[in-house]
Amino acid sequence: MTMSRLPVWAKPSDIADLLRLSVPIAVSRMAMMLMGLTDAIVLGQFAPEELAYVLSSWLPIGVSLGFGMGVLLGVQVLTSELLGVGREAGSGRIFRRGLWWSVLLGAAMTAVLLPTAGAFFHWVFVTIAPPSDALRAASPEQVAQETAQVTRILAIGLTGHMITQACSYYLEALRRPLLVTLVMYGGVVINLFIDLALVGGYWGMPQMGAEGVAWATTGTRWLMVFVFLALVAALTPALRASPPAPEGEARRQFDVGTGTAVSNVAEWGGFNITFIIATWISIAANAVYGYSVQVMGLCFMFYLGIASATSVRVAEAVGRGSLQDVKNAGRLGVVATIVMGAVLGAALTLFAGPISRLLVREDAIIGGIALAPAIAGLLWLAAAATVFDGLQATASFALRAQGMVWLPSAIHMGSFFVVMLPAAYGLGIVAHRGPQGVLEGAFLGVFFAGILQVALLEWKAARPVKERAAETVFVPREGREG
């Protein structure tokens, strides 16, 4: 009997390389989510009824961040390609271009949100909100006013967030994710202390509730800007002279990120609109659904680590011109995502009770609904949703690293706006299934996105070699000389 051989994409050296890159990225990305999660936990202990203001504010903030982070993804992809051909010393022009974009994007988004937040949320919660007798904790006008104020505070930090994202992408592409991890977790600690001061009232500070959370996030983000810029300047070629850019490089850097930006707007916008739908049901429904999605978001950081690492490995293979390595890197990322999903799903199902009590105090009740048991009852569904959310991220990242931009974006638009939002509204409000119905709608959205993105990745991998080679596979000009 002969032992079965491992698939060609599952070589131990490739698995080790994926782990070596994905684990630090996942840990550093998790820090971003941990900031939001610690905000939610502190609110859950002191003012759980105000969570709706924070989550609803992320509709304009999240869409802005998602668009900006997508545009900046070109920093990571093009730097990875240069690294793949040993030309990373000339990558400074990539970073500097991304840095200018981050400043311009952040400033423009802030300028739009500051004067329009009030009118926008009045329209959302007062003008178009469906009739509901369940909104007992606050009036629609109060929800609109408080959410708008939180949005304005968070908008002040948008430019800082864009700058730190450009720095993170650049350091990760140069295979220095540990630096990103250290800075991000330092930010988590600082954010927690500010939360305790401004939300919990520690050290004689006023208890500001949701507004305190927003100031903690904004202040922490700007502190991190200075640390990231100092590290990039001291430890990378970011500010050194670079060779002349190949023709069309700036356009390509923008194009690679633009497709991701559209996808982020679809995914982030879609999910954040579900928070609005949950708030239309009741403040309690927003809390139950919102905390469940916070757990999903934390799990998603594991998948995002795999997706980002897969993107880097695919881009490096593209830079080398190895189509077989491109295919192998994509498939390994998909399988790693499924394995991670099984582990996380088991953990969420087994520890649903303790997790829910960590999120909110055990006796927290809004509108007659005990929050902790209600959250625990939804975590199994959240666990199932995260698997497909991870698959759509890994497959779409692998596709974009190969230059396929708009088809993954179209899948995201269809899955989140055509499937998820109508399903969440129909199941949550029309069918009266409450927060569980909204989460069921979210599950349907990520299910379709995950299945379709993986199918598209396999379709691309299965195409004849000659046909694939005829597609535009970019190798930096410096790498083709000599």
N, C-alpha and C positions, 0 to 999 in steps of 0.2 A: 504494500500500500504506500503510495506516495503522498507526502504532506501537501495540502493545498497551498499554493503560493498567495502571498498578499497581493491585492490589486496594485497596479503600477503607481497609483496616486497615494498609496499608503506606505511608502517607504519610511522606515524608522527615522532616517535623517530629516525627511520632510516634516514628519509629525513633530520631531524635536524642534525644528525651526519654527513651525507654527506656534508651538507652545511658548518658545522663548520670546517670540514677538507679541503674541496675543495676550499672554497673562499680564505683563506690565501695562499694556494698553487698556485691557479690561479693568484692571485695578485703578488706573488713572481716570478712565472714563466714569467709573463708579463713583469717584469722588464728586463729580459734577452732580450725579443723581443723589448722592448722600447729602449734599447741601440742601436740596429740595426735600429730601426725606427727613432730615433733622428739623427743618422748618416745620414740616407737617407734624412730626412727633411732639415738638415743643408746643405747637398750637393745640395738639390733641390733649395735652396735659393741662393747659391753662385756658384755651379759648377755642374748643373744637367747632363751635358754631361759626367761626370766622374763616374756616378753611375754604368755604365757597368763594370768598373774596379773592384769595390767593390763586386758587385753581382757575377761576373764571378769567382772571387777569392774564393768564398765560395764553389766551386766544390770540390777541395781537402781539404779545411779547414772544410767544413760542413760534408763531409764524415768522416774525422778524428774525429771530435767532436761526430758525431752520433755513430760511433763505440765505442769510449771510454765511452760515457755516457751510452750506452747499457750494456757494460761489467760491469760498476759500479752499475747498477740497483740492483744487488744482495745485495748491502749494504742495500737498502731500504726494499726489500722483506724479507730478513732473520731477520733484526732488527724488522720489524713489527710482524713477527711470534713469536719472543721472547716476545715482548710486549703483544701479545695476550694471552700468558700463564703466564704473570707476571714475566718473567725472564729477563727484559730489563737491569737489573744491570750488567748482564754478556755479554752485547753486544759489549763491547770494542774491542774484537778480530775481530768482523765483520768489524768495522770501520777501525781498523789498517790494516787489510788485504786490504781493498779497497783503503786506502791511499797509500800504497806501489804500488798497481796496477796503481793508477792515475799518480804517478810520473814516473813510467816506461813507461806507455803508452804515456804520453805527451812528454817525452824525445825522445822516438823512433820516434814518428810522426814528431817532429821538425827536427830530424836528417835526415829524408827522404825528407822532403819538401824543406828545405833550398837550397840544391844543385840541385834539379830537377825541381823547379818551372819554370825556364826560358825555358828549353827544352820542358816541357809539354805544356805550353801555346803557344809556337811557333807552335807545332804540331796541337793544337786545332784551332787556328785562322789563321794560314798561310797554313799549309800542307793539312789539311782535310776539311777546311771550303768550303762550296759550293759557286760557283761564285755569286756575288751580286753587283749590281750597287748602292745599297741604303746605303752603309757604307760611308757616306759623312763626318761625324764629325771627323774621324780619320782613318788612314791606319790600315790594319790588323797587321802589324808589331808593330805599336805603341800600339794598344790594347793589344797585347801579352806581350810587354815589361812592360807596366804599370800594367797590371793585375798580372804579376809575382812578381813585386816589392811589391804590396799590400799583396800578399800571403806570402811573406817572413816575412813581419812585423807581420802579424797576427799569423804566425807559432811560433813566439817567445812567444806568450801568451798561446799556447796550454796546456802546463803543468799547468799553473795557472788555466786555465779553468777546467781541469780535477780535480784538488784538490778542487776547490770550489764546483764542482758537487758532489763529494764524501761527503763533509761536508753538503751540502744541503739535499741530500738523507737521511743522518743519522739523522739530526735534524727533518726533516719532519716525518720520521718513528717513532721518539720518541714523535710525536705530539707537536713539537715546531716550526711550520711553520712561526710563527710571527717573530722569530729571522731571518729566511732566508729572509723574506719580507723586514725587516728594512735594512739589509745589502745590498740587491739587489737594493733597491731604492736609498740608499746612493750612490751606484755605478752609477746609472742612472744620478744622479745630477753631480757627478764628471765627468762622460763621456761627458755630455753636455757642461760643462765649457771648457773641453779640446777641444771638437769639435769647439766651438766658437773661441777659440784661434788659433787652427791650420788650420781650414778650413775657418772661417770667418775673420781671421786676427785681432781679437780683442786684445787689450792691447799690440799693437805693435808687435805681432807675425807674422811670414810669413804665407801666405796663401798656404797651401800644398795640398789642394784638397783631393783626395781619399787617398793619403798617410797619411794625417793628421787624417782622420777618422780611419785608421788602427792603428796608434800610440795611439789614444785615447782609442780604444778598448783594446789594449794590456796593456797599462799602468794601466787602471782601473782594469782590471782583476787581475793583480799582487797585487795591493793595497788591493783588496778584500780577497786575500788568507790569508794575515796576520790577518785580522779581523775575518774571519771564523775560523781559527785555534785557535785563542785565545778564542772564544766563546765555541767551542767544548771542548777545554781543561778545561775550567773553569766550564761549566754548564752541562756536560754529563759524563757518565762513560767511555768515549772513551779511556782514558789513565790509567784506573784502571785495576787491575788484574781481569782476567776473568776465569771462569771454563774451564776445558779442552774442546776442540771442539769435538762434536760428529763425529764419523767416516764418512768421505766423505763430511763434511760440506764445506770445501774449494772448492772441485770440484763442489758441488751443487751451491755454490754462483757464481762460474764462469759460470756454465751451464745456470742458470736462466738469467744471463745478456747476454750471447752469442747470444741467439736467438733474443733478442731485438737489439743487436748490428747489426746483419744481417738485421733485419727489418729497422733499422735506416739508414744503408748504402743504402738500396733500396729506402727508401722514400726521405732521404736527398740528396742522389746522384741523384735520378731521378729528383727531383725538381730543383736541381742546374744545371743539364744538360739542363733543359728547359731554364735557363738563357743564356746558351751558344747558344741554338737554336735561341732565341730572338735576341742575338747579331749578329748572322749570318745574320738575316734579316736586321737589322740596329741598330745603336746606339739609335735612337728614339724608335724603337720597344722594345729594352731592357728596356728603361726608363718607357714606358707605362706599359708593362707587369710586370716589376720589382716592380713598386710602387703598382700595384694591388695585387701582391703576398705579399708585405710587410703588406698590410692591412689584407690579409688572415692569415698571420703569427701572427699578433696581436690577431685576433679572436681565432686562434688555442690555444692560451694560456689559454683562458677560458675553452676550451675543455680539455686541458692538466691538468688543475686543477681537473676537474671531473674525468678524467682517472686515475690520480695519487691517488686521494682520494679513488676511487673505488678499485684500486690495493691494497691499504693499508687495506681497509675494508675486501676485499676478503682474503688477506693473514692472517689477524687476525682470520677470520672464519676458515681458513685452520688450523691455529695453535690450535684453540679450537676443531677441528675435527667435526665441524657442517656443513654438506653438504647442508642443507636447507638454512643456512645463506649465504653460498657461492653463491648459486643460486640467492637468493634475492638481495644480494649486486651487482651482475653483472647486473641484470635486472633494478634495480633502476638507476644505472649509465647510461645505454643506454637511458632510458626515459628522464633523466635529460639532456643528450646531445641533444636530439631532441628538447626539450623545449628551451634550450639555443640557438640552431640554429635558431629557429623561431624569437627569440628576436633580435639576432644579424643581421639576414637577413633583418628584417624590418628596423633596424637602418641604415644599409649600403645603402639600396635602397632609403630611405627618405633623407638621408644627403650626397648623393654621391657628389654633387657639392661642398659644404663646405669642405668635407674631401679632395677632390682632390686639392683644392686651399691651404689647409694646407700643403700638401705634397710637392708641387712645387709652385714657384711664378707664379702668374696669367699670366704673359706675357712670360713664358718660352717656347721657340720654338727650336726644333732640327730638322734639315733637312726639314724645312717647316711644321712640325707637331706641333700644339699647344698641349702641354702635358696635361694640366689640364682638358680640355674637353674630351680628349681621355681616360684619366684615369677614369673620372666620368662615361663614357659610359660602362666601364667594371665591375664596382663594383657590379652590380646585379648578374653577373655570378660568381664573387669571393664569394659573399655571399652564393650562392647555393652550391658552392664547399666546403665551410667550414663545412657545416652540415655533409657531408659524410666523410670529413677528421676527424672530431670529432668522428664520429661513429667508424671508423677504430681504432682510438687511444684507446677509452674507452673499446671496445670489446677485442682488443689484449692485453691490460694491464690486464684485468680481466682473460683472458685465461692464461697468463704467471704466474700470481699469483697462479694459480691452478696447475702449473707444465707443462702446454701444451706450448711448446716452438717453435717447428719447423713448425707446420702447419700454425700458424699465420705468421711466417717468409716467408713461401712459398707463401702465399697469397700476401704479400707485394712485393716480388720479381716479381711475375707475374703481379700484377696490375700496378706497376710503370715502369718496364722495358719492359714488353710484350705489355701492353695497352697504358700507358701514353706517353712514348717517341715516339713510331711510330706515334701515333695520333697527338702529338704536332708538329712533323716534317712534317707530311703529311698535316695537316690543315694549319699550319703557313707558310710553305715554298712552298710545292708542290701545294697546293690549293690557295696560295697567299692571305690568310686571315690575315696575319700579326700577331700582338700581340693578337688579339681576337682568332685567330686559335690556338695559343700556349696555351692560357688559356682554350679554349675548350678541348684541349688534356689533360691538367691537370685535368679538371673536370671529364673526363672519367676515368682517373686513380684512383682518390679518390672515385668515385662512385662505381666502382667495388670492391675496397678495403673495403669500408664501408659496403656494402651489404654482402660480403662474410665473413667478420670477425663477424658480428652480427649473421649470419646464423650458423657459427661454434660455437659461444657461446651458441646459443639456442640448437643446436644439443647436445652439451656436457651437458647442463642442463637437457635435456629431457631423457637422458640415464637412465636406471633402477638404483635404489639406490644401489643394490648389485653390479652391474657392476662398478659403480662409486667408491664405497667404496673399491673395489679391486685394484683401481689405486693407485699409489704412492702419498699419502697425508702425507707430512712431519710434524711431531710434534717434536720439539726439545727434545733431550734425557733428559735434565733437567726437562722438563715438564711432562715426563712420569714416573719419579721416585716418589716413595712414594705414 
